[in-house]
Amino acid sequence: MKKGLTYTLMLTILWIVASCTTTNPKENIQHINGYWEIKKVQLKDGSEKEYNFNQSIDFFEVNDSVGIRKKVQPKLDGGFIITKDSETFSLAIKNDSLRIHYKTSLATWTETIISVKENQMVIQNETGNVYFYNRYQKIKL
């Protein structure tokens, strides 16, 4: 019970902070483009999973309100191996939130961008899991 209450409280605080600092969700679109690495996932039940190393990075590219999301794998030389995993999406503002709408031949789903800045992004999926991303930094040897 305490985990559920803690999770709800943290999401509420995150929502309040995001809504106080973001005046127009449309302005956030400019920050989405690029390579993003998941650092932490906060599950609906309040538990968290941290990622110290990721074999796959999410690449987002948005033109106007349409975009593509691809999984790529970083290489030691600074390049990327592009996987076959990709989804097209559209962006829409609903209830003062920026929403990502995906539609494939197999499924349709929506994610909500809680916040996005130059180097950090937080996305919540339909099941209530919250993904914390940092902008990907190339591997330094």
GULUM-324519 format. One record per residue (C-alpha): residue in one letter; x, y, z. Coordinates in steps of 0.5 Angstrom, whole numbers, plus 500, padded with zeros to 3 digits. Each point is the difference from the previous one (the first is absolute). Layout:
<nodes>
NODE  code  east  north   up
NODE     A     X      Y    Z
...
</nodes>
This chain:
<nodes>
NODE  code  east  north   up
NODE     M   500    500  500
NODE     K   506    505  502
NODE     K   503    499  493
NODE     G   494    501  496
NODE     L   499    507  504
NODE     T   507    502  499
NODE     Y   499    499  493
NODE     T   494    504  500
NODE     L   503    505  504
NODE     M   506    500  495
NODE     L   496    501  494
NODE     T   496    505  503
NODE     I   506    504  502
NODE     L   503    499  493
NODE     W   494    502  496
NODE     I   499    507  504
NODE     V   508    501  499
NODE     A   499    499  493
NODE     S   493    504  499
NODE     C   503    506  504
NODE     T   507    500  496
NODE     T   496    499  493
NODE     T   496    505  497
NODE     N   499    497  493
NODE     P   501    493  498
NODE     K   501    502  493
NODE     E   506    503  502
NODE     N   503    493  502
NODE     I   500    497  494
NODE     Q   507    503  498
NODE     H   503    496  505
NODE     I   498    493  498
NODE     N   504    499  494
NODE     G   506    496  501
NODE     Y   503    494  504
NODE     W   497    498  507
NODE     E   503    495  505
NODE     I   495    497  505
NODE     K   503    502  507
NODE     K   494    497  505
NODE     V   493    497  499
NODE     Q   495    502  506
NODE     L   495    494  500
NODE     K   493    501  501
NODE     D   500    496  507
NODE     G   506    505  502
NODE     S   506    496  499
NODE     E   506    502  496
NODE     K   504    497  495
NODE     E   507    504  499
NODE     Y   504    499  493
NODE     N   508    501  501
NODE     F   501    498  493
NODE     N   495    500  494
NODE     Q   502    495  494
NODE     S   494    504  496
NODE     I   499    508  500
NODE     D   493    503  497
NODE     F   501    505  494
NODE     F   495    505  499
NODE     E   499    504  494
NODE     V   494    505  500
NODE     N   498    504  494
NODE     D   494    505  501
NODE     S   495    495  504
NODE     V   502    493  497
NODE     G   506    496  502
NODE     I   504    494  500
NODE     R   503    496  506
NODE     K   505    495  499
NODE     K   505    495  504
NODE     V   507    501  499
NODE     Q   506    497  503
NODE     P   506    504  501
NODE     K   507    498  498
NODE     L   507    501  503
NODE     D   502    505  494
NODE     G   494    504  501
NODE     G   495    498  495
NODE     F   494    496  501
NODE     I   497    493  497
NODE     I   493    501  498
NODE     T   495    495  502
NODE     K   494    498  497
NODE     D   496    503  506
NODE     S   496    506  498
NODE     E   494    503  500
NODE     T   497    506  497
NODE     F   496    505  505
NODE     S   496    507  500
NODE     L   500    505  505
NODE     A   494    503  503
NODE     I   498    505  506
NODE     K   495    497  504
NODE     N   498    503  507
NODE     D   506    504  500
NODE     S   505    494  499
NODE     L   504    498  494
NODE     R   498    493  498
NODE     I   503    495  495
NODE     H   495    496  496
NODE     Y   503    494  497
NODE     K   496    496  495
NODE     T   503    493  497
NODE     S   497    494  496
NODE     L   500    497  507
NODE     A   498    505  505
NODE     T   498    507  502
NODE     W   502    504  506
NODE     T   502    506  503
NODE     E   505    503  505
NODE     T   500    507  504
NODE     I   507    504  500
NODE     I   500    502  507
NODE     S   506    505  499
NODE     V   505    501  495
NODE     K   506    504  500
NODE     E   507    501  496
NODE     N   503    494  504
NODE     Q   494    496  504
NODE     M   493    497  498
NODE     V   495    497  504
NODE     I   495    496  496
NODE     Q   494    496  503
NODE     N   497    494  497
NODE     E   492    498  500
NODE     T   502    495  505
NODE     G   502    505  505
NODE     N   508    498  499
NODE     V   504    507  500
NODE     Y   507    500  496
NODE     F   505    504  502
NODE     Y   505    502  494
NODE     N   506    504  500
NODE     R   503    502  493
NODE     Y   505    495  497
NODE     Q   507    502  501
NODE     K   505    496  496
NODE     I   505    495  503
NODE     K   506    503  502
NODE     L   506    495  500
</nodes>
